[in-house]
Amino acid sequence: MRRIKLIIAYDGTNYCGWQIQPNGITVEAVLNQKLTQLLGEAILVIGASRTDSGVHALGNVAVFDTNHRMDGTRIAHALNTRLPDDIRIIESYEVPLDFHPRYCDTLKTYEYKIYNHSVSNPMVRLYSLFYYLKLDLEKMKKAADYLVGEHDFKSFCNARSDVIDTVRTVTDIKIEKVGHMITITITGNGFLYNMVRIIVGTLLKVGRGAYPPEYILEILAAKNRSMAGPTARPEGLSLLNIKYLHESFQKE
């Protein structure tokens, strides 16, 4: 038995997220189907990040086990010839059997794009949030600074989540604007369900003047989802990469 690691990019527009769902097609389901066809054995992938419906990725990670002898580095090309155009394997290689993509120390980086203009741009509508109200980026940056560090992010977690430990560490938040496009980049050691989208929704409230930047401290202290801003729409969100902090093995 061998374990193969995949680095995966996908446009999430046409998918009901990563994880297999009974009511729609998912990235995980497509990978299982195409890998099973390619290798001639039942394949089940294990993903590192279960992105939501409509969310994109440039560097999600998954592994699968196989008895096939195909070289791990060749699987990416072979699989890409079978995948739809909106899913691509960036890289594939063999890893130790005890490597698990979810049970390792990692840093994940997400990016959220906001098209901030009075008129929407049809060319970016699938990959950014259209927001027509004027935004004060300096206030948003000041608010974001309060989120950096180790905090209990319960207020920034979907209320339906059953996660008990809601403490996470955000190592960096950058907010930049080029033309009409605002990009919010967030890096941390893990994220709760909808956490990035709720952070973005809250920063938008700060940017338009509904919350002062310091209100972030009250939101964190409250540990109450109703205190934070709305959950921003999914299409602006992309998982950029997952960095494994103690990945000592070499590619085969």
C-alpha positions in Angstrom: 0.0 0.0 0.0 1.2 3.5 -0.9 0.0 7.0 0.1 -0.1 9.7 -2.5 -0.4 13.4 -1.8 -2.2 15.8 -4.1 -2.0 19.6 -4.4 -5.3 20.7 -5.9 -6.6 23.8 -7.6 -10.3 24.3 -8.4 -12.9 26.8 -9.4 -15.7 26.1 -6.8 -18.4 27.8 -8.8 -20.1 24.7 -10.0 -19.6 22.5 -6.9 -21.4 22.1 -3.6 -18.1 22.4 -1.8 -15.3 19.9 -1.2 -17.0 17.2 0.9 -19.4 14.6 -0.6 -23.0 15.7 -0.3 -26.2 13.8 -1.1 -27.7 16.7 -3.1 -25.0 17.9 -5.4 -21.7 17.3 -7.1 -18.5 18.0 -5.0 -14.8 18.2 -5.7 -14.1 15.2 -3.5 -16.7 13.1 -5.4 -15.1 14.0 -8.7 -11.6 13.1 -7.5 -12.8 9.7 -6.1 -14.5 8.9 -9.4 -11.7 9.9 -11.7 -8.9 8.3 -9.5 -10.9 5.0 -9.4 -11.2 5.0 -13.2 -7.5 5.8 -13.6 -6.1 3.3 -11.1 -8.7 0.5 -11.5 -9.4 0.2 -7.8 -11.8 2.0 -5.3 -10.2 5.2 -4.2 -11.3 7.6 -1.4 -9.4 10.8 -1.0 -8.9 12.5 2.4 -8.9 16.3 2.1 -7.1 18.8 4.3 -9.7 21.6 4.0 -13.4 21.1 3.4 -14.1 24.3 1.5 -17.8 25.4 1.3 -20.0 25.6 -1.8 -18.8 28.2 -4.3 -15.4 28.6 -2.6 -12.2 28.3 -4.7 -8.8 26.8 -4.1 -5.3 27.2 -5.5 -3.6 24.9 -3.1 -5.8 22.5 -1.2 -4.3 19.2 -0.2 -5.5 15.6 -0.2 -4.1 12.1 0.1 -5.3 8.7 -1.0 -4.0 5.1 -0.6 -3.4 2.8 -3.6 -1.8 -0.5 -4.5 -1.1 0.7 -8.0 2.5 1.0 -9.1 2.3 4.2 -11.1 5.0 6.7 -10.1 3.5 9.2 -7.7 4.8 12.2 -9.6 3.1 10.9 -12.8 -0.4 10.7 -11.3 -1.0 14.5 -11.6 -0.6 14.5 -15.3 -2.6 11.2 -15.8 -5.4 12.4 -13.6 -5.6 15.9 -15.2 -6.4 14.3 -18.6 -9.6 12.9 -17.0 -10.6 15.8 -14.8 -13.0 18.6 -15.8 -11.4 21.9 -16.8 -12.3 23.5 -13.4 -10.2 21.0 -11.3 -6.5 20.5 -11.7 -3.8 18.6 -9.8 -0.8 21.0 -9.5 1.5 18.3 -8.0 1.4 14.7 -6.8 4.0 12.6 -5.0 4.3 9.7 -2.5 4.4 10.4 1.2 4.7 8.1 4.3 1.6 6.1 5.1 1.3 7.8 8.5 1.0 11.3 6.9 -2.5 12.7 7.4 -3.4 16.1 5.8 -5.7 17.2 8.7 -3.7 16.0 11.8 -0.5 18.0 11.3 0.7 21.4 12.3 -0.1 23.7 9.4 -0.5 27.3 8.4 -3.4 28.0 6.0 -3.7 31.1 3.9 -7.0 32.3 2.5 -7.6 35.2 0.2 -10.9 37.2 -0.1 -11.5 39.6 -3.0 -13.9 42.5 -3.0 -14.8 44.5 -6.1 -15.5 47.9 -4.6 -17.1 50.1 -7.2 -20.4 51.7 -8.0 -21.0 49.3 -10.9 -20.3 45.5 -10.9 -17.7 44.0 -13.2 -19.0 40.9 -15.0 -15.4 39.7 -15.6 -14.7 39.2 -11.9 -18.2 38.3 -10.6 -17.4 34.6 -10.0 -14.2 35.3 -8.0 -15.0 38.4 -5.9 -17.7 40.1 -3.9 -19.3 43.1 -5.5 -19.6 45.9 -2.8 -20.8 49.3 -3.9 -20.5 51.2 -0.6 -17.3 53.2 0.0 -14.9 51.5 2.4 -12.3 53.1 4.7 -9.3 50.7 4.3 -7.4 52.3 7.2 -10.2 51.5 9.6 -10.4 48.0 8.2 -6.7 47.5 8.7 -6.9 48.8 12.3 -9.8 46.4 13.0 -7.9 43.5 11.5 -4.9 44.1 13.8 -7.1 43.2 16.8 -7.7 39.8 15.2 -4.1 38.9 14.9 -2.8 36.5 17.6 -4.3 33.7 19.7 -8.0 34.3 20.5 -11.2 32.5 21.1 -13.0 33.0 17.8 -16.3 31.7 18.9 -18.1 34.9 17.7 -16.6 34.3 14.3 -17.9 30.7 13.9 -21.1 29.6 12.3 -23.6 29.1 15.2 -24.5 25.6 13.9 -20.9 24.3 14.4 -20.4 21.7 17.1 -16.7 22.4 17.5 -15.8 22.6 21.2 -12.4 24.3 21.1 -12.8 27.6 19.3 -9.4 29.0 20.1 -7.3 29.7 17.0 -4.2 31.7 16.1 -4.3 34.2 13.2 -0.7 35.0 12.3 -1.2 37.7 9.7 -3.9 39.7 8.0 -3.1 41.9 5.0 -5.6 44.3 3.3 -4.5 45.8 -0.1 -6.3 47.6 -2.9 -5.3 47.7 -6.5 -7.7 49.7 -8.7 -11.2 48.7 -7.5 -10.2 45.3 -6.2 -9.6 44.9 -2.4 -7.8 41.8 -1.4 -7.9 40.5 2.2 -5.3 37.8 2.9 -5.5 35.8 6.2 -3.1 33.3 7.5 -3.5 31.1 10.6 -3.0 27.7 12.2 -6.6 26.7 11.6 -10.0 28.2 10.9 -13.5 27.5 12.2 -16.6 26.9 10.0 -17.2 30.2 8.1 -14.6 32.0 10.2 -12.9 33.8 7.3 -16.1 34.8 5.7 -17.5 36.2 9.0 -14.2 38.1 9.6 -14.6 39.6 6.1 -18.3 40.5 6.7 -17.3 42.2 10.0 -14.4 44.1 8.4 -16.9 45.4 5.8 -19.1 46.7 8.5 -16.1 48.5 9.9 -15.1 49.8 6.5 -18.5 51.4 5.9 -18.6 53.0 9.3 -21.2 50.7 11.0 -18.6 49.5 13.6 -15.6 51.3 15.0 -12.4 49.3 14.7 -12.2 48.8 18.5 -15.6 47.0 18.4 -13.6 43.9 17.4 -12.4 43.5 21.0 -16.0 43.5 22.2 -16.9 40.8 19.6 -14.1 38.6 20.6 -14.9 39.0 24.3 -18.6 38.2 23.8 -18.0 34.7 22.3 -21.4 35.2 20.6 -22.0 34.8 16.9 -24.7 37.5 16.9 -22.2 40.1 17.8 -20.1 39.8 14.6 -21.0 40.9 11.1 -22.7 38.8 8.4 -21.1 35.9 6.6 -19.7 37.2 3.4 -20.7 35.4 0.2 -18.5 32.4 -0.8 -17.4 33.4 -4.3 -14.8 35.9 -3.1 -12.9 33.3 -1.1 -10.0 31.2 -2.2 -7.8 28.8 -0.2 -4.3 29.8 -1.4 -2.1 27.2 0.2 -1.5 24.9 3.2 2.0 24.9 4.6 3.0 21.8 6.7 5.3 23.0 9.4 7.0 19.6 10.2 6.9 17.9 6.8 10.3 16.3 6.9 9.9 13.8 4.1 11.2 14.3 0.6 9.3 13.8 -2.7 9.8 10.4 -4.2 
